[in-house]
Amino acid sequence: MHDVVHEKSWRLGLERALLAAAVLLGGAGCKGEGDDGADAGTIGGTDAGTGGATDAGTDEGTDAGTDAGTDTGPGPVDGPCGWEQGERPSAELPSTHDNAYTINLAQWMIDNDGGDPVETRQRMNEAIAWAVEDGFDKVIVPPGRYVVGELTNDIYAAGIVLPGDMTLELSDGAIIEMTPNDRHNYCVISVEGNDNITIRGGMIRGDRADHDYSGGANDEGHGVCVWTSADRILIEDTELTELTGDGVLIVGSAPKDDDPDAEVPSTNITIRNNEIHHNRRNGVSIVGGHNVVIANNHIHHMEGTAPQFGIDIEGVHRRDQDILIFQNNFHDNVGGDFVTSTGRNVWLEENTMTQCQVNEQGEYDAALPCENDQIDGPIVLWQNTDTIVINNEIRMTAGSVNGLWGIINYPNVSEAVRDNPVGNYIAGNTFYGCGIHSAWNRLQHIANNTIHEGTLLAYLLECTRLENNRINRVSGERFKLRNVAGQAEGNIINRDEGAPPSGDVPVHFPMSDDSPYRNSSPVFW
């Protein structure tokens, strides 16, 4: 059937030695923040964009990701410290499929009460294939628990395989579940490289609790496999849970040494209005995807095997680009909420990211205990990715192994270098109990952020813009800069309890693009 995506390196954590200096830099309780300035300033920064938020593309047949959000960013800037911003990503949706066939369980002899997984898989696939060949383009699965899984080779257990140009709709109460097995890799549902497919409703469940892990990592068991090089796929209104790997895995074909054109991404993938939770590896992994929209999902409790993120963009020699992550609710993800090591023109917009203390409705509740010590996140940006991070709410309570950093850069090289001519734009975000860690990079535009009880740390940066950021913090480090070249204006600190406007104080950082600002004595670093 299919081999596992062997190439995945999951580098997160393997290069943390490069962050040792950063962890030392970020002791969040020390003095020495460079708070010079006297005149009272204005109240906070302005939002990064003013557009209202609605669902990102709710009607089939239109593009997802075009109907809402804040189409804003740094825009084109002249000179060596400028770049031209990419357009807000969107994804073309599949066609609307209305000619429906409801599977006749008696006719196809399909057990909907947890019966034989091989027979159930084979008969469901036969019923779906017959319906599509007979002219139906929408197949409805009645309520029930359908256990599937056929061991087709030494590493793979096969599930439901969908032909192209169709909708698979699971009725309320319909569960498609992978049978317990010992295989490294499985897909409960696979699109098998076919196009123009919608998967909607019901529950897609893995065998996490009863899986036999004795053969190795066994971290490639996925709910929906969007592979390889598929186009126009929509996954919506579905619960994806208890997978040994990811809720959704998106894969494009990889380039070859003798054939660079062999790289063909999966394109126009939309994942919206789902609950993706309690999977071992990730909520969604993107390994060669273009024009991907992930919107209005509840993504939580990724824990079990690295990297344990809500969303992981890690192309493994593939290119990932034009990805919109919009209005999702992330929490209790052990690795973090979002990581990108290969993304280009990725927009992380209007999401809520809460480390812990979240109730069953997905809402922050300070009265609850914090039972999640994150490893990396919430947000990790690798050195040469370009990401627009705007208007998100980010909250930490216990910190990660890196400290209390809502956004952190991971370096490929511990120098102020960057191979990508497009930079990062971080604007309009609100941080609670955490801050921004930006180091070893160039082309960083950080503007209009509000940090409550956290620090903005910048180290060894070139072509930096720090504009209209505010930090409300009674005690501890606020702005902490060292060897930062660029421009800074309009930044505010407020040391007073409750941050009344009368406590606003401008903070000045004399710097230019060819003359870096040096702040704290090395003793603080």
C-alpha positions as CSV (number, residue, x, y, z in Angstrom):
1,M,0.0,0.0,0.0
2,H,1.8,3.1,1.2
3,D,5.1,3.5,2.9
4,V,5.4,5.8,5.9
5,V,6.8,9.2,5.4
6,H,10.3,8.0,6.4
7,E,11.9,11.3,5.7
8,K,10.3,13.2,8.6
9,S,13.1,14.3,10.9
10,W,11.2,16.0,13.7
11,R,14.1,18.2,14.4
12,L,12.4,20.0,17.3
13,G,14.3,19.6,20.4
14,L,17.4,18.1,18.6
15,E,18.9,21.5,18.2
16,R,18.0,23.1,21.5
17,A,21.7,23.3,22.3
18,L,21.6,26.3,20.0
19,L,19.1,27.9,22.4
20,A,21.2,27.5,25.5
21,A,22.3,31.1,25.3
22,A,18.8,32.3,24.8
23,V,17.5,30.5,27.9
24,L,20.2,32.2,29.8
25,L,19.2,35.5,28.3
26,G,15.6,35.1,29.2
27,G,15.5,35.0,33.0
28,A,12.2,36.7,33.3
29,G,12.6,38.1,36.8
30,C,15.8,40.2,36.6
31,K,16.2,43.9,36.4
32,G,18.1,45.8,33.7
33,E,15.4,46.3,31.0
34,G,16.6,49.6,29.6
35,D,13.6,51.7,30.6
36,D,14.9,55.2,29.9
37,G,12.4,57.9,28.9
38,A,10.2,60.3,30.8
39,D,7.3,61.8,28.9
40,A,3.9,60.2,29.2
41,G,2.9,58.4,25.9
42,T,-0.3,57.3,24.3
43,I,-2.3,54.3,25.4
44,G,-0.9,51.2,23.8
45,G,-0.3,50.4,20.1
46,T,-2.9,50.2,17.4
47,D,-4.3,47.0,16.1
48,A,-2.6,45.4,13.1
49,G,-5.5,45.9,10.8
50,T,-9.1,46.7,11.3
51,G,-11.1,44.2,9.3
52,G,-13.8,42.3,11.1
53,A,-13.6,38.5,11.5
54,T,-16.1,36.0,10.1
55,D,-15.9,32.4,9.0
56,A,-13.1,31.8,6.5
57,G,-15.1,30.7,3.5
58,T,-18.3,29.0,4.6
59,D,-19.9,28.2,1.3
60,E,-18.8,25.3,-1.0
61,G,-17.7,26.4,-4.4
62,T,-15.9,29.5,-3.2
63,D,-12.4,30.0,-1.9
64,A,-11.8,29.4,1.7
65,G,-9.9,32.1,3.5
66,T,-11.1,35.1,1.4
67,D,-14.1,36.3,3.3
68,A,-12.6,37.7,6.5
69,G,-9.5,38.7,8.5
70,T,-7.1,41.6,8.3
71,D,-5.4,42.0,5.0
72,T,-2.5,43.9,6.4
73,G,1.3,43.7,6.9
74,P,4.4,45.6,6.4
75,G,3.9,46.0,2.7
76,P,6.7,46.6,0.2
77,V,9.5,48.7,1.7
78,D,12.4,50.1,-0.3
79,G,16.0,49.4,0.5
80,P,17.9,46.4,1.8
81,C,15.6,46.1,4.9
82,G,12.4,45.9,2.9
83,W,10.5,43.1,1.4
84,E,7.2,42.6,-0.5
85,Q,4.5,40.9,1.5
86,G,2.7,37.9,0.0
87,E,-1.1,38.0,-0.4
88,R,-3.3,36.6,2.3
89,P,-3.6,32.9,1.4
90,S,-6.8,31.1,0.2
91,A,-7.7,27.7,-1.0
92,E,-10.2,26.7,-3.8
93,L,-12.9,24.5,-2.4
94,P,-14.2,21.3,-3.9
95,S,-17.4,21.3,-6.0
96,T,-20.7,21.0,-4.3
97,H,-21.9,17.4,-4.4
98,D,-25.7,16.9,-4.1
99,N,-26.6,13.6,-5.7
100,A,-26.7,11.5,-2.5
101,Y,-26.7,7.8,-1.8
102,T,-27.1,6.5,1.7
103,I,-25.3,3.2,2.2
104,N,-27.7,0.4,2.5
105,L,-26.0,-1.6,5.3
106,A,-28.1,-4.7,4.8
107,Q,-27.5,-4.8,1.1
108,W,-23.7,-4.4,1.5
109,M,-23.6,-6.6,4.6
110,I,-21.8,-3.9,6.5
111,D,-21.6,-4.2,10.3
112,N,-22.1,-0.9,12.1
113,D,-21.5,-2.3,15.6
114,G,-17.8,-2.9,15.7
115,G,-17.7,-6.0,13.5
116,D,-14.9,-7.6,11.6
117,P,-12.5,-4.8,10.5
118,V,-11.4,-6.4,7.2
119,E,-14.9,-7.2,6.0
120,T,-16.1,-3.8,7.1
121,R,-13.3,-2.0,5.3
122,Q,-13.7,-4.0,2.1
123,R,-17.5,-3.7,1.9
124,M,-17.5,0.0,2.7
125,N,-15.0,0.7,0.0
126,E,-17.0,-1.4,-2.4
127,A,-20.2,0.5,-1.6
128,I,-18.5,3.9,-2.0
129,A,-16.8,2.9,-5.3
130,W,-20.1,1.5,-6.6
131,A,-22.0,4.7,-5.7
132,V,-19.5,6.9,-7.5
133,E,-19.4,4.7,-10.6
134,D,-23.2,4.7,-10.7
135,G,-23.4,8.5,-10.8
136,F,-23.8,9.4,-7.1
137,D,-21.3,12.1,-5.9
138,K,-22.3,12.2,-2.2
139,V,-22.2,9.1,0.0
140,I,-23.8,9.2,3.4
141,V,-22.7,6.8,6.1
142,P,-25.6,5.9,8.6
143,P,-25.0,6.1,12.3
144,G,-23.0,3.4,13.9
145,R,-19.4,2.3,14.8
146,Y,-17.5,1.1,11.8
147,V,-14.2,-0.6,12.8
148,V,-11.9,-0.8,9.8
149,G,-8.3,-2.0,9.2
150,E,-6.6,-4.4,6.9
151,L,-2.9,-5.3,7.4
152,T,-1.7,-4.9,3.8
153,N,2.1,-5.0,4.4
154,D,4.6,-5.1,7.3
155,I,4.1,-1.4,8.2
156,Y,0.7,-0.4,7.0
157,A,-2.9,-0.9,8.0
158,A,-5.4,0.3,5.3
159,G,-8.7,1.9,6.0
160,I,-11.3,3.7,3.8
161,V,-10.0,4.8,0.3
162,L,-12.0,7.6,-1.4
163,P,-12.3,8.0,-5.2
164,G,-12.2,11.6,-6.5
165,D,-15.1,14.0,-7.2
166,M,-17.3,13.1,-4.2
167,T,-18.4,13.9,-0.7
168,L,-18.2,11.4,2.2
169,E,-20.7,12.5,4.8
170,L,-20.8,10.8,8.2
171,S,-24.2,11.1,9.9
172,D,-24.5,12.2,13.5
173,G,-23.4,9.2,15.5
174,A,-21.3,7.7,12.8
175,I,-17.8,6.7,13.8
176,I,-15.1,5.3,11.5
177,E,-12.5,3.7,13.7
178,M,-9.1,2.0,13.1
179,T,-8.9,-1.5,14.6
180,P,-6.1,-2.1,17.1
181,N,-3.0,-3.1,15.3
182,D,0.8,-3.1,15.5
183,R,1.6,-1.2,12.3
184,H,3.7,1.9,12.1
185,N,1.5,3.6,9.6
186,Y,-2.2,3.7,8.9
187,C,-4.9,6.0,7.4
188,V,-8.4,5.7,8.7
189,I,-9.4,7.5,5.6
190,S,-7.1,8.2,2.6
191,V,-7.8,10.3,-0.5
192,E,-5.1,8.3,-2.4
193,G,-4.0,11.3,-4.5
194,N,-7.5,11.9,-5.8
195,D,-9.0,15.4,-6.2
196,N,-12.2,17.3,-5.5
197,I,-13.2,15.5,-2.2
198,T,-15.2,16.6,0.8
199,I,-15.1,14.7,4.2
200,R,-17.8,15.9,6.5
201,G,-19.3,15.1,9.9
202,G,-19.1,12.3,12.4
203,M,-16.0,11.0,14.2
204,I,-12.7,9.6,12.8
205,R,-11.0,7.7,15.6
206,G,-7.6,5.9,15.9
207,D,-6.5,2.9,18.0
208,R,-4.2,4.9,20.3
209,A,-5.3,3.3,23.6
210,D,-5.0,-0.3,22.3
211,H,-2.2,0.0,19.7
212,D,0.8,-2.4,20.0
213,Y,3.8,-0.1,20.1
214,S,6.4,-2.9,20.6
215,G,7.7,-2.6,17.0
216,G,9.0,1.0,17.3
217,A,7.8,4.6,17.2
218,N,4.5,3.8,15.5
219,D,3.8,7.5,15.1
220,E,2.3,7.5,11.6
221,G,-1.3,6.5,12.2
222,H,-3.5,9.3,10.9
223,G,-7.1,10.2,10.7
224,V,-7.2,11.6,7.2
225,C,-4.3,11.2,4.8
226,V,-4.3,13.9,2.1
227,W,-1.6,12.3,0.0
228,T,0.1,12.4,-2.4
229,S,-0.3,15.6,-4.4
230,A,-4.0,15.8,-4.0
231,D,-6.0,19.0,-4.9
232,R,-9.2,20.6,-3.6
233,I,-9.8,18.6,-0.4
234,L,-12.2,19.9,2.3
235,I,-12.4,18.4,5.8
236,E,-15.1,20.0,8.0
237,D,-17.4,19.5,11.0
238,T,-15.5,16.3,12.0
239,E,-14.0,15.0,15.2
240,L,-10.5,13.5,14.7
241,T,-9.1,11.9,17.8
242,E,-7.0,9.1,19.4
243,L,-4.7,8.7,16.4
244,T,-1.2,7.3,17.0
245,G,0.0,10.1,14.6
246,D,-1.8,13.1,13.3
247,G,-5.5,14.1,13.0
248,V,-4.7,15.2,9.4
249,L,-1.5,14.6,7.4
250,I,-1.0,16.6,4.2
251,V,1.8,15.3,1.9
252,G,3.2,16.3,-1.5
253,S,5.6,14.4,-3.6
254,A,9.3,15.1,-2.9
255,P,11.9,16.3,-5.4
256,K,14.5,13.9,-6.6
257,D,18.2,14.5,-7.2
258,D,17.8,13.7,-10.9
259,D,14.4,15.3,-11.3
260,P,13.6,18.5,-9.3
261,D,10.2,18.6,-11.1
262,A,9.2,15.5,-9.2
263,E,8.1,17.8,-6.4
264,V,4.3,18.2,-6.7
265,P,2.5,19.6,-3.6
266,S,-0.9,18.9,-2.3
267,T,-2.9,22.0,-3.1
268,N,-6.1,23.8,-2.1
269,I,-6.6,22.0,1.2
270,T,-9.2,23.3,3.7
271,I,-9.6,22.1,7.2
272,R,-12.4,23.9,9.1
273,N,-14.8,23.7,12.0
274,N,-13.4,20.4,13.3
275,E,-12.4,19.3,16.8
276,I,-8.9,17.7,16.6
277,H,-7.8,16.4,19.9
278,H,-5.9,13.8,22.0
279,N,-3.6,12.6,19.2
280,R,-0.1,11.3,19.9
281,R,1.9,13.4,17.4
282,N,0.2,16.5,15.9
283,G,-3.2,17.9,15.1
284,V,-2.3,18.7,11.5
285,S,1.1,18.1,9.8
286,I,1.9,19.8,6.4
287,V,4.7,18.1,4.4
288,G,4.5,19.7,1.0
289,G,1.3,21.8,0.9
290,H,0.4,24.9,-1.0
291,N,-2.8,27.0,-0.6
292,V,-3.9,25.5,2.7
293,V,-6.5,27.0,5.0
294,I,-7.0,25.8,8.5
295,A,-9.8,27.8,10.1
296,N,-12.2,27.7,13.1
297,N,-10.9,24.4,14.5
298,H,-10.6,23.4,18.2
299,I,-7.1,21.8,18.4
300,H,-6.0,20.5,21.8
301,H,-4.2,17.9,23.9
302,M,-1.5,16.7,21.5
303,E,0.7,14.5,23.6
304,G,2.6,11.3,23.3
305,T,5.4,11.5,20.8
306,A,7.4,14.4,19.3
307,P,6.8,17.0,18.2
308,Q,3.3,17.2,19.8
309,F,2.1,20.4,18.2
310,G,-1.3,21.6,17.2
311,I,0.0,22.4,13.6
312,D,3.4,21.5,12.3
313,I,4.7,22.8,9.0
314,E,7.8,20.7,8.2
315,G,8.3,20.0,4.5
316,V,11.3,17.7,4.6
317,H,12.9,18.9,1.4
318,R,9.5,20.0,0.1
319,R,8.2,23.6,-0.1
320,D,5.2,24.7,2.0
321,Q,3.7,28.0,1.1
322,D,0.5,30.2,1.1
323,I,-1.0,28.8,4.3
324,L,-3.6,30.6,6.4
325,I,-4.2,29.5,10.0
326,F,-7.2,31.5,11.1
327,Q,-9.4,31.8,14.2
328,N,-8.5,28.4,15.7
329,N,-8.6,27.6,19.4
330,F,-5.4,25.9,20.6
331,H,-4.7,24.7,24.1
332,D,-2.9,21.9,26.1
333,N,-0.6,20.9,23.3
334,V,2.6,19.6,24.9
335,G,5.0,20.5,22.2
336,G,3.3,23.8,21.4
337,D,0.5,25.2,19.2
338,F,2.3,26.1,16.0
339,V,5.7,25.5,14.5
340,T,7.1,26.2,11.0
341,S,10.4,25.1,9.7
342,T,9.7,25.3,6.0
343,G,6.8,27.7,5.6
344,R,6.6,30.6,3.1
345,N,3.9,33.2,3.2
346,V,2.2,31.6,6.3
347,W,-0.4,33.7,8.0
348,L,-1.2,33.0,11.7
349,E,-4.1,35.2,12.3
350,E,-6.7,35.8,15.1
351,N,-6.0,32.5,16.9
352,T,-6.3,31.9,20.6
353,M,-3.4,30.0,22.1
354,T,-3.7,29.0,25.8
355,Q,-1.1,26.8,27.5
356,C,-3.4,25.4,30.1
357,Q,-6.3,26.2,32.5
358,V,-9.0,25.7,29.8
359,N,-12.4,24.3,30.6
360,E,-14.4,21.8,28.5
361,Q,-15.9,24.6,26.4
362,G,-12.4,25.6,25.4
363,E,-12.4,28.8,27.5
364,Y,-9.6,30.0,29.8
365,D,-10.4,29.6,33.5
366,A,-7.8,30.9,36.0
367,A,-9.4,28.8,38.7
368,L,-8.3,25.6,37.0
369,P,-4.9,23.9,37.6
370,C,-2.2,24.1,35.0
371,E,-1.3,20.5,34.0
372,N,0.7,21.2,30.8
373,D,4.4,22.2,30.8
374,Q,5.0,22.9,27.2
375,I,8.3,21.8,25.6
376,D,8.8,24.4,22.8
377,G,5.8,26.6,22.1
378,P,3.3,28.1,21.9
379,I,4.7,29.6,18.6
380,V,8.1,28.5,17.1
381,L,9.5,30.2,14.0
382,W,12.6,28.6,12.4
383,Q,15.2,31.0,11.0
384,N,14.4,31.1,7.3
385,T,10.6,30.9,7.4
386,D,8.5,33.9,6.7
387,T,5.3,34.2,8.8
388,I,2.8,36.9,9.4
389,V,1.6,36.6,13.0
390,I,-1.2,39.0,13.6
391,N,-4.0,39.7,16.1
392,N,-3.5,36.5,18.1
393,E,-4.1,36.0,21.8
394,I,-1.4,34.1,23.5
395,R,-1.3,33.0,27.1
396,M,1.2,31.1,29.2
397,T,1.1,30.0,32.9
398,A,3.9,27.5,33.5
399,G,6.3,28.3,30.7
400,S,8.2,25.9,28.5
401,V,11.7,24.5,28.6
402,N,12.7,27.8,26.8
403,G,11.0,30.1,29.3
404,L,7.9,32.3,29.1
405,W,8.1,33.0,25.4
406,G,4.8,33.1,23.5
407,I,6.8,33.4,20.2
408,I,10.4,32.2,19.9
409,N,12.9,32.0,17.0
410,Y,14.8,28.7,16.5
411,P,18.1,29.3,14.6
412,N,19.7,27.2,11.9
413,V,22.8,29.3,12.4
414,S,23.5,31.4,15.5
415,E,24.2,34.6,13.6
416,A,22.2,37.5,12.3
417,V,21.7,35.9,8.9
418,R,18.8,34.9,6.7
419,D,18.6,33.1,3.4
420,N,15.0,34.1,2.8
421,P,14.6,37.7,1.4
422,V,11.1,37.9,3.0
423,G,10.9,38.6,6.7
424,N,8.6,38.0,9.6
425,Y,5.8,40.4,10.6
426,I,4.6,40.1,14.2
427,A,1.9,42.6,14.9
428,G,-1.3,43.3,16.9
429,N,-0.9,40.3,19.2
430,T,-1.8,40.3,22.9
431,F,0.4,38.3,25.3
432,Y,-0.5,37.3,28.8
433,G,2.3,36.0,31.1
434,C,4.7,35.7,28.2
435,G,6.6,37.6,25.5
436,I,8.5,37.6,22.3
437,H,12.0,36.1,21.8
438,S,13.6,37.2,18.6
439,A,17.2,36.3,18.0
440,W,19.8,35.4,15.4
441,N,17.9,36.8,12.4
442,R,17.2,39.6,10.0
443,L,14.1,41.3,8.6
444,Q,12.0,41.2,11.8
445,H,9.1,43.7,11.9
446,I,7.5,43.7,15.4
447,A,4.8,46.2,15.9
448,N,1.6,47.1,17.9
449,N,1.9,44.2,20.3
450,T,0.7,44.4,23.9
451,I,2.6,42.3,26.4
452,H,1.1,41.8,29.9
453,E,3.7,40.6,32.5
454,G,6.2,39.5,29.9
455,T,9.4,40.5,28.1
456,L,10.3,41.5,24.5
457,L,13.8,40.2,24.0
458,A,15.8,40.9,20.8
459,Y,19.4,39.7,20.3
460,L,21.8,39.8,17.4
461,L,19.3,41.1,14.8
462,E,19.7,43.2,11.7
463,C,17.1,45.1,9.7
464,T,14.7,45.2,12.7
465,R,11.7,47.4,13.2
466,L,10.3,47.8,16.7
467,E,7.2,50.0,16.5
468,N,4.4,50.9,19.0
469,N,4.8,47.9,21.2
470,R,3.7,48.2,24.8
471,I,4.7,46.2,27.9
472,N,2.5,46.4,31.0
473,R,4.7,44.9,33.8
474,V,4.9,45.8,37.4
475,S,8.3,44.2,38.0
476,G,10.8,42.2,36.1
477,E,12.4,42.6,32.6
478,R,10.4,44.5,29.9
479,F,12.4,45.4,26.8
480,K,15.7,43.6,26.7
481,L,17.8,44.3,23.6
482,R,21.4,43.6,22.7
483,N,23.2,44.0,19.4
484,V,20.0,45.0,17.5
485,A,20.3,47.1,14.4
486,G,17.3,48.8,12.9
487,Q,14.7,51.3,13.9
488,A,12.6,51.7,17.0
489,E,9.8,54.2,17.7
490,G,6.6,54.6,19.7
491,N,7.3,51.8,22.3
492,I,5.8,52.1,25.7
493,I,6.3,50.6,29.2
494,N,3.9,50.8,32.1
495,R,5.0,49.7,35.6
496,D,1.8,50.6,37.4
497,E,-0.7,48.0,38.7
498,G,-3.6,47.9,36.2
499,A,-1.6,49.8,33.6
500,P,-3.5,53.2,33.9
501,P,-2.7,55.6,31.0
502,S,-0.9,57.9,33.5
503,G,1.7,55.2,33.9
504,D,2.7,55.1,30.3
505,V,6.4,55.9,29.7
506,P,8.0,56.0,26.2
507,V,11.2,54.0,25.9
508,H,13.9,55.0,23.5
509,F,16.4,52.8,21.7
510,P,18.9,54.8,19.8
511,M,19.8,52.6,16.8
512,S,19.9,52.5,13.0
513,D,20.3,49.9,10.3
514,D,24.1,50.3,10.4
515,S,24.5,51.1,14.1
516,P,23.2,48.5,16.5
517,Y,21.8,49.2,20.0
518,R,23.6,47.6,22.9
519,N,21.6,47.5,26.1
520,S,22.2,45.3,29.0
521,S,25.5,44.5,30.5
522,P,26.7,41.0,29.7
523,V,26.1,40.1,33.4
524,F,22.3,40.1,32.6
525,W,22.8,37.8,29.6
